[in-house]
Amino acid sequence: MDLIWSADDLAFQQEVRAFFDCEMDGDLRQAGQRMTSVYADHHASIALQKKLAARGWGAPMWAKEYGGCDWSVVQRYLFTRERLAAGAPHPPFGIHMIGPSLIAYGTDEQKAYFLPRTLSGDILWCQGYSEPGSGSDLASLQMPAIDDGDDLVCSGSKIWTTHAHVANWMFGLVRTSTESKQQQGITFVLIDMHSPGVSVRPIVMSSGEHIQNQVFFDQVRIPKKNVLGSIGGGWSIAKFQLEFERSNLAAAPELQLRIDELRAFAATVPGDDGEWLIDEPAFAHKLASARMRASTLEIYELRALSAISSGASPGLAASVMKTLGTELSQHVTELALEAAGHYGRAYQPQQLRAGGDVVLAHGKGQTVGPLPAALAPLRYLNDRAGTIYAGSNEIQRNILAKAALGL
Ligand SMILES: Cc1cc2nc3c(=O)[nH]c(=O)nc-3n(C[C@H](O)[C@H](O)[C@H](O)COP(=O)(O)OP(=O)(O)OC[C@H]3O[C@@H](n4cnc5c(N)ncnc54)[C@H](O)[C@@H]3O)c2cc1C
């Protein structure tokens, strides 16, 4: 892979920059700037997604025949950098999370229905994998789906389901057999969240935001045409999907941006000895070290992008990136809290339009103290989950120990 930008790449970068300059109105800019977790305010996500889809840029990872971009690795990378640099909110997660699996395993009918609606932001997905007794050991999931003519009939519950309260579709895993090996009895299904028998109960995070939920199923009928792949063949699709989920290929540019913003903020915060915090060697050293870790992560991400662009899945790099990215992100939130000082003790999510159901009161939105300080405690609290979701980091280390090191 050639990492020197060509004249064409630089022209493309200018084109993307011009798009965001033009399309990022005040609300979108504010929603991006005030994100407190990996999720943006979902209204803002959808609004931006519609603009991107209209421009033909709604799904950088998909092939053009499905409405994707067919971009080169470098173009995807430059696009992501520009999107982040413009302070844009993150896109709805279905594009990245379920799009590639629908393309790889969906029937023509499923692709024709779900892909355009996912692209336009009209379908918002949530992921129904974890259950009260099955998280890390996902293959032990129990929620039964009983074969009944043209349908599977499902009762049970899924937990920690991000955005289930706003999603209109769920992609999930259900148990269709208990007779064979655990993995062989799992089926990948697409569930209409408005089906009779589905109910959603909020789980409020330590930050006070409502982003996760528990979803209950009471005799919910799932038409068999909404099985992705074959009945009993869901485990391979879940593994394929999880590799994409764990390889957040945009973590490094975002972390670099966060660290640069933190550096700028620390230049405005008084240090202990009368100078600015950024001039204190101990703090400056921690920031420089975080920036180097972000550069290391960036190299992994570029390698994974390269693999994906030649048709492969991210493979073990997904576990490396998930671990490095989330642990560095937590470290950056700790540094931000340190820089926030006493302002970091004020709890003011209502001013921040965070990733959950926090409503920004019209005409308000002013924070006590500087904005980076007001964001710091919420980002810190939210980010504790980063090493748990998408497969905990202990599990990622187990995967690497086994598959990469042969232990
Ligand atoms: C913010 C957030 C959002 C989430 N969003 C979703 C979602 O949208 N959809 C969804 O399906 N799920 C979601 N999850 C669930 C997430 O995938 C699970 O929490 C995760 O897989 C861990 O499972 P668990 O919570 O059951 O913990 P457990 O599996 O009970 O693990 C508890 C602890 O034990 C450790 N552990 C477990 N097994 C091992 C082992 N073999 N070796 C070493 N250590 C081990 C784990 O690392 C962890 O520290 C979300 C979770 C969070 C926190």
The ligand as a Gaussian input file, in Angstrom:
#p B3LYP/6-31G(d) Opt

LIG

0 1
 C      -22.143000       0.300000      26.750000
 C      -22.438000      -1.074000      26.260000
 C      -23.087000      -1.251000      25.048000
 C      -23.400000      -2.517000      24.592000
 N      -24.121000      -2.649000      23.439000
 C      -24.532000      -3.890000      23.072000
 C      -25.395000      -4.047000      21.946000
 O      -25.796000      -3.069000      21.304000
 N      -25.806000      -5.293000      21.629000
 C      -25.389000      -6.417000      22.310000
 O      -25.765000      -7.505000      21.935000
 N      -24.574000      -6.297000      23.375000
 C      -24.142000      -5.064000      23.778000
 N      -23.334000      -4.925000      24.880000
 C      -22.996000      -6.109000      25.643000
 C      -21.541000      -6.513000      25.574000
 O      -21.236000      -7.115000      24.347000
 C      -21.261000      -7.427000      26.768000
 O      -21.396000      -6.628000      27.943000
 C      -19.891000      -8.028000      26.709000
 O      -19.810000      -8.988000      25.699000
 C      -19.507000      -8.677000      28.053000
 O      -20.489000      -9.582000      28.440000
 P      -21.139000      -9.531000      29.906000
 O      -21.575000      -8.133000      30.171000
 O      -22.139000     -10.610000      29.998000
 O      -19.933000      -9.803000      30.909000
 P      -19.327000     -11.239000      31.255000
 O      -19.181000     -12.054000      30.022000
 O      -20.078000     -11.820000      32.399000
 O      -17.868000     -10.827000      31.741000
 C      -17.620000     -10.244000      33.025000
 C      -16.115000     -10.022000      33.169000
 O      -15.424000     -11.282000      33.098000
 C      -14.428000     -11.238000      32.070000
 N      -14.392000     -12.545000      31.384000
 C      -15.438000     -13.269000      30.964000
 N      -15.015000     -14.399000      30.365000
 C      -13.659000     -14.385000      30.420000
 C      -12.638000     -15.296000      29.957000
 N      -12.938000     -16.417000      29.320000
 N      -11.342000     -14.928000      30.179000
 C      -11.029000     -13.785000      30.816000
 N      -11.955000     -12.896000      31.281000
 C      -13.246000     -13.199000      31.082000
 C      -14.898000     -10.186000      31.098000
 O      -13.805000      -9.608000      30.390000
 C      -15.530000      -9.151000      32.040000
 O      -14.537000      -8.318000      32.581000
 C      -23.006000      -3.657000      25.346000
 C      -22.314000      -3.485000      26.549000
 C      -22.046000      -2.220000      27.007000
 C      -21.336000      -2.083000      28.337000

